[in-house]
């Protein structure tokens, strides 16, 4: 390359520390360059967070409009800033946001990266070369009436709202998948378990409906946490006093920001409190942890219910997604629930990170919002992906081993619990113990011992009786329970034929 070509390949920019050569084609500038040198932490740039980039552009555009209206920056400068922001909001220039997601400085490097990219694109729109900051300046114009300390947390709140919309949609898809299976399995009788021991009968549909209900509850909790994100401190500048802003700037900028984002944003009542308080992020992270815990529990159940197939529970079959072993022929593993388990572990760890970062804030600012942002981004995006793959690659294809489930109910000593109201607890206990000892069925034993007749037994073995509240005619329990089994079935009146509690 010629000397002229080498000169043209760079432009010179300066800051309070001195001058640096900046690649001529780059939209970022000297502050961004120093940040890339200072923070080689994760190798993941903020450009990998499209929600945050979109939110930053929204904030900068709202600020430019407010500053234009108040005469802080000239209309022609505001116009090109607004246009540059619009392009970034639509996905342009993402590769120019090169600062690492984890950084010191409370997000200042992120804010400066945005200021420089917007300024240099705006200069292009004015027909100027990049770096001609005497024409339009990253700080004097793009960052007018702003500070990192109100721009960054405001953008983070908006980005979180954007991301939560997709997570809610993924959760709804998974919930609907479980609801569909609950309907499909509504007539499949099985044994419920407590502490991994046989308890009482239920339907597989009831079991799957539980997973849907848990998701629905968490959708509500997530929506509630999202509602806390709409209070922003834009206009607070350095510590919340609003220094260097017009008295009308903050309400006007927030008004424009709400219009741009479509979110019901409101200005914080106390800007000093809002600038240092990260409680809404802790609340959001806690809800994400709650979702993760319940998703992981659900996946634990799916893995257990499908275990075997020959030597495990083998009550349900998960879709076969991949060969399970490099050494064991024919083995297929529950890989989709397993990956969701791992996402849950990560989210729970991220919540601890958010908690510690929030606690570590000091005085009028929390310097650790970048790690809060990165933790929330990972938790939300990975939960979204986990819900989607669980719905599409697992739940929608689950089948039930109906005959095996029914046989287990007939064989289980837990069936004796359903007979309590008719034969009494003591007699039911003796029957259950004998069933476990002998391996014979509870139904066979109650008939043999004369504790009820076949018509009563058939009545009690109906799914609607075994799995729902049912009104019985209670037997008269004697003061002293006889040691021998009851043989006179006439002493135990059968339940009314079709009387079912509502």
NORURUR-V170451 format. One record per residue. N is the residue number from 1. RES is the residue in three letters. PHI is phi as a letter, one per 30 degrees, with the letter a starting at -180 (NA if undefined). NEAR is the number of other C-alpha atoms within 8 Angstrom. Layout:
N:RES:PHI:NEAR + N:RES:PHI:NEAR
//
This chain:
1:UNK:NA:4 + 2:UNK:d:5 + 3:UNK:d:6 + 4:UNK:d:6 + 5:UNK:d:8 + 6:UNK:d:9 + 7:UNK:d:8 + 8:UNK:d:8 + 9:UNK:d:9 + 10:UNK:b:11 + 11:UNK:b:11 + 12:UNK:c:9 + 13:UNK:b:11 + 14:UNK:b:9 + 15:UNK:b:8 + 16:UNK:d:4 + 17:UNK:c:5 + 18:UNK:k:6 + 19:UNK:c:8 + 20:UNK:b:8 + 21:UNK:d:8 + 22:UNK:c:12 + 23:UNK:e:8 + 24:UNK:e:9 + 25:UNK:d:7 + 26:UNK:d:8 + 27:UNK:d:11 + 28:UNK:d:13 + 29:UNK:b:13 + 30:UNK:d:11 + 31:UNK:d:10 + 32:UNK:d:14 + 33:UNK:e:10 + 34:UNK:d:8 + 35:UNK:d:12 + 36:UNK:d:11 + 37:UNK:d:7 + 38:UNK:d:6 + 39:UNK:b:11 + 40:UNK:d:8 + 41:UNK:c:7 + 42:UNK:c:7 + 43:UNK:i:6 + 44:UNK:c:7 + 45:UNK:d:11 + 46:UNK:d:13 + 47:UNK:d:12 + 48:UNK:d:7 + 49:UNK:c:9 + 50:UNK:d:9 + 51:UNK:d:10 + 52:UNK:d:12 + 53:UNK:d:13 + 54:UNK:d:13 + 55:UNK:d:13 + 56:UNK:d:13 + 57:UNK:d:13 + 58:UNK:d:15 + 59:UNK:d:12 + 60:UNK:d:12 + 61:UNK:d:13 + 62:UNK:d:13 + 63:UNK:d:12 + 64:UNK:d:14 + 65:UNK:d:12 + 66:UNK:d:12 + 67:UNK:d:14 + 68:UNK:d:12 + 69:UNK:d:7 + 70:UNK:c:9 + 71:UNK:i:7 + 72:UNK:d:8 + 73:UNK:b:11 + 74:UNK:d:8 + 75:UNK:e:7 + 76:UNK:d:6 + 77:UNK:d:11 + 78:UNK:e:13 + 79:UNK:d:8 + 80:UNK:d:12 + 81:UNK:d:14 + 82:UNK:e:12 + 83:UNK:d:9 + 84:UNK:d:11 + 85:UNK:d:13 + 86:UNK:d:11 + 87:UNK:d:10 + 88:UNK:d:13 + 89:UNK:e:12 + 90:UNK:c:7 + 91:UNK:j:9 + 92:UNK:d:7 + 93:UNK:i:9 + 94:UNK:d:11 + 95:UNK:d:6 + 96:UNK:c:10 + 97:UNK:c:13 + 98:UNK:c:11 + 99:UNK:d:14 + 100:UNK:d:15 + 101:UNK:d:11 + 102:UNK:c:10 + 103:UNK:a:13 + 104:UNK:d:10 + 105:UNK:j:7 + 106:UNK:i:12 + 107:UNK:j:14 + 108:UNK:e:10 + 109:UNK:d:12 + 110:UNK:d:10 + 111:UNK:d:12 + 112:UNK:d:11 + 113:UNK:e:15 + 114:UNK:d:12 + 115:UNK:e:12 + 116:UNK:d:13 + 117:UNK:d:14 + 118:UNK:d:14 + 119:UNK:d:14 + 120:UNK:d:13 + 121:UNK:d:11 + 122:UNK:d:14 + 123:UNK:d:15 + 124:UNK:e:10 + 125:UNK:d:8 + 126:UNK:d:7 + 127:UNK:i:6 + 128:UNK:c:8 + 129:UNK:d:8 + 130:UNK:d:11 + 131:UNK:i:9 + 132:UNK:d:10 + 133:UNK:d:8 + 134:UNK:d:5 + 135:UNK:d:6 + 136:UNK:a:12 + 137:UNK:c:11 + 138:UNK:d:13 + 139:UNK:c:8 + 140:UNK:d:8 + 141:UNK:c:10 + 142:UNK:d:13 + 143:UNK:c:11 + 144:UNK:e:12 + 145:UNK:i:12 + 146:UNK:b:13 + 147:UNK:b:10 + 148:UNK:e:12 + 149:UNK:d:14 + 150:UNK:c:15 + 151:UNK:d:14 + 152:UNK:d:13 + 153:UNK:d:12 + 154:UNK:d:12 + 155:UNK:d:13 + 156:UNK:d:11 + 157:UNK:d:11 + 158:UNK:d:13 + 159:UNK:d:12 + 160:UNK:d:13 + 161:UNK:d:10 + 162:UNK:e:9 + 163:UNK:d:12 + 164:UNK:d:11 + 165:UNK:e:8 + 166:UNK:d:9 + 167:UNK:d:12 + 168:UNK:d:11 + 169:UNK:d:8 + 170:UNK:d:12 + 171:UNK:d:13 + 172:UNK:d:11 + 173:UNK:d:11 + 174:UNK:d:14 + 175:UNK:e:13 + 176:UNK:d:9 + 177:UNK:d:11 + 178:UNK:d:15 + 179:UNK:d:11 + 180:UNK:d:8 + 181:UNK:d:14 + 182:UNK:d:14 + 183:UNK:d:8 + 184:UNK:d:8 + 185:UNK:c:11 + 186:UNK:d:10 + 187:UNK:c:9 + 188:UNK:c:11 + 189:UNK:d:13 + 190:UNK:a:12 + 191:UNK:c:15 + 192:UNK:d:9 + 193:UNK:b:9 + 194:UNK:b:7 + 195:UNK:h:4 + 196:UNK:i:5 + 197:UNK:c:6 + 198:UNK:e:11 + 199:UNK:c:9 + 200:UNK:b:12 + 201:UNK:d:13 + 202:UNK:a:13 + 203:UNK:c:15 + 204:UNK:d:13 + 205:UNK:d:14 + 206:UNK:d:10 + 207:UNK:d:10 + 208:UNK:d:12 + 209:UNK:d:12 + 210:UNK:e:8 + 211:UNK:d:11 + 212:UNK:d:13 + 213:UNK:d:9 + 214:UNK:d:9 + 215:UNK:d:12 + 216:UNK:d:10 + 217:UNK:d:8 + 218:UNK:d:11 + 219:UNK:d:11 + 220:UNK:d:8 + 221:UNK:d:9 + 222:UNK:d:13 + 223:UNK:d:8 + 224:UNK:d:8 + 225:UNK:d:12 + 226:UNK:d:12 + 227:UNK:d:7 + 228:UNK:d:8 + 229:UNK:d:12 + 230:UNK:d:12 + 231:UNK:d:9 + 232:UNK:b:14 + 233:UNK:c:14 + 234:UNK:d:13 + 235:UNK:j:14 + 236:UNK:d:18 + 237:UNK:h:18 + 238:UNK:d:11 + 239:UNK:b:13 + 240:UNK:j:15 + 241:UNK:d:9 + 242:UNK:i:10 + 243:UNK:e:8 + 244:UNK:i:6 + 245:UNK:b:11 + 246:UNK:d:8 + 247:UNK:e:5 + 248:UNK:c:7 + 249:UNK:d:13 + 250:UNK:e:13 + 251:UNK:d:9 + 252:UNK:d:9 + 253:UNK:d:14 + 254:UNK:d:14 + 255:UNK:d:9 + 256:UNK:d:11 + 257:UNK:d:13 + 258:UNK:d:12 + 259:UNK:d:8 + 260:UNK:d:8 + 261:UNK:d:8 + 262:UNK:i:6 + 263:UNK:c:7 + 264:UNK:d:6 + 265:UNK:d:11 + 266:UNK:b:9 + 267:UNK:d:11 + 268:UNK:e:9 + 269:UNK:d:4 + 270:UNK:b:7 + 271:UNK:d:12 + 272:UNK:d:11 + 273:UNK:d:9 + 274:UNK:d:12 + 275:UNK:d:15 + 276:UNK:c:13 + 277:UNK:d:9 + 278:UNK:c:9 + 279:UNK:d:7 + 280:UNK:d:10 + 281:UNK:d:9 + 282:UNK:d:12 + 283:UNK:d:9 + 284:UNK:d:11 + 285:UNK:d:12 + 286:UNK:d:9 + 287:UNK:d:12 + 288:UNK:d:13 + 289:UNK:d:12 + 290:UNK:e:9 + 291:UNK:e:10 + 292:UNK:d:14 + 293:UNK:d:10 + 294:UNK:d:9 + 295:UNK:d:11 + 296:UNK:d:12 + 297:UNK:d:8 + 298:UNK:d:9 + 299:UNK:d:12 + 300:UNK:e:10 + 301:UNK:d:8 + 302:UNK:d:10 + 303:UNK:d:10 + 304:UNK:d:9 + 305:UNK:d:10 + 306:UNK:c:14 + 307:UNK:d:10 + 308:UNK:k:8 + 309:UNK:d:8 + 310:UNK:d:5 + 311:UNK:c:7 + 312:UNK:c:9 + 313:UNK:d:10 + 314:UNK:h:13 + 315:UNK:d:11 + 316:UNK:b:10 + 317:UNK:c:10 + 318:UNK:d:12 + 319:UNK:e:8 + 320:UNK:d:8 + 321:UNK:c:7 + 322:UNK:a:7 + 323:UNK:d:9 + 324:UNK:c:9 + 325:UNK:a:9 + 326:UNK:d:5 + 327:UNK:b:4 + 328:UNK:c:7 + 329:UNK:d:6 + 330:UNK:i:7 + 331:UNK:d:8 + 332:UNK:b:10 + 333:UNK:c:8 + 334:UNK:d:9 + 335:UNK:d:8 + 336:UNK:d:10 + 337:UNK:e:14 + 338:UNK:d:9 + 339:UNK:d:9 + 340:UNK:d:15 + 341:UNK:e:12 + 342:UNK:d:8 + 343:UNK:d:13 + 344:UNK:d:14 + 345:UNK:e:9 + 346:UNK:d:9 + 347:UNK:d:13 + 348:UNK:d:11 + 349:UNK:d:8 + 350:UNK:d:12 + 351:UNK:d:14 + 352:UNK:d:8 + 353:UNK:d:11 + 354:UNK:d:15 + 355:UNK:d:9 + 356:UNK:d:8 + 357:UNK:d:12 + 358:UNK:d:14 + 359:UNK:d:6 + 360:UNK:d:8 + 361:UNK:d:11 + 362:UNK:b:8 + 363:UNK:h:6 + 364:UNK:d:9 + 365:UNK:a:11 + 366:UNK:c:14 + 367:UNK:d:11 + 368:UNK:c:12 + 369:UNK:d:12 + 370:UNK:e:13 + 371:UNK:d:13 + 372:UNK:d:13 + 373:UNK:d:9 + 374:UNK:d:10 + 375:UNK:d:12 + 376:UNK:d:12 + 377:UNK:e:11 + 378:UNK:d:9 + 379:UNK:d:13 + 380:UNK:d:12 + 381:UNK:d:10 + 382:UNK:d:9 + 383:UNK:d:13 + 384:UNK:e:13 + 385:UNK:d:9 + 386:UNK:d:11 + 387:UNK:d:13 + 388:UNK:d:12 + 389:UNK:d:10 + 390:UNK:d:13 + 391:UNK:d:13 + 392:UNK:d:9 + 393:UNK:c:11 + 394:UNK:b:13 + 395:UNK:e:13 + 396:UNK:d:10 + 397:UNK:c:9 + 398:UNK:d:11 + 399:UNK:b:7 + 400:UNK:c:8 + 401:UNK:c:10 + 402:UNK:d:9 + 403:UNK:d:6 + 404:UNK:d:8 + 405:UNK:d:13 + 406:UNK:d:11 + 407:UNK:d:8 + 408:UNK:d:10 + 409:UNK:d:13 + 410:UNK:d:10 + 411:UNK:d:10 + 412:UNK:d:11 + 413:UNK:d:13 + 414:UNK:d:13 + 415:UNK:d:12 + 416:UNK:d:12 + 417:UNK:e:8 + 418:UNK:d:10 + 419:UNK:c:11 + 420:UNK:e:10 + 421:UNK:d:11 + 422:UNK:c:13 + 423:UNK:c:12 + 424:UNK:i:11 + 425:UNK:d:8 + 426:UNK:d:7 + 427:UNK:d:10 + 428:UNK:d:13 + 429:UNK:d:9 + 430:UNK:d:8 + 431:UNK:d:13 + 432:UNK:d:12 + 433:UNK:d:9 + 434:UNK:d:10 + 435:UNK:d:13 + 436:UNK:d:9 + 437:UNK:d:6 + 438:UNK:c:6 + 439:UNK:i:8 + 440:UNK:d:10 + 441:UNK:d:11 + 442:UNK:d:15 + 443:UNK:d:8 + 444:UNK:d:8 + 445:UNK:d:11 + 446:UNK:d:11 + 447:UNK:d:11 + 448:UNK:d:7 + 449:UNK:d:9 + 450:UNK:i:11 + 451:UNK:d:14 + 452:UNK:a:13 + 453:UNK:c:9 + 454:UNK:d:7 + 455:UNK:d:6 + 456:UNK:d:10 + 457:UNK:d:10 + 458:UNK:d:8 + 459:UNK:d:10 + 460:UNK:d:10 + 461:UNK:d:8 + 462:UNK:d:8 + 463:UNK:e:10 + 464:UNK:d:6 + 465:UNK:d:12 + 466:UNK:d:12 + 467:UNK:c:9 + 468:UNK:b:6 + 469:UNK:e:8 + 470:UNK:b:8 + 471:UNK:c:8 + 472:UNK:c:9 + 473:UNK:d:10 + 474:UNK:d:7 + 475:UNK:d:11 + 476:UNK:d:5 + 477:UNK:c:6 + 478:UNK:d:5 + 479:UNK:d:4 + 480:UNK:c:4 + 481:UNK:d:7 + 482:UNK:d:6 + 483:UNK:d:4 + 484:UNK:d:4 + 485:UNK:d:8 + 486:UNK:d:10 + 487:UNK:c:7 + 488:UNK:c:8 + 489:UNK:d:11 + 490:UNK:d:6 + 491:UNK:d:6 + 492:UNK:c:12 + 493:UNK:d:10 + 494:UNK:d:9 + 495:UNK:d:11 + 496:UNK:e:7 + 497:UNK:e:5 + 498:UNK:b:4 + 499:UNK:d:8 + 500:UNK:b:8 + 501:UNK:d:6 + 502:UNK:c:3
//
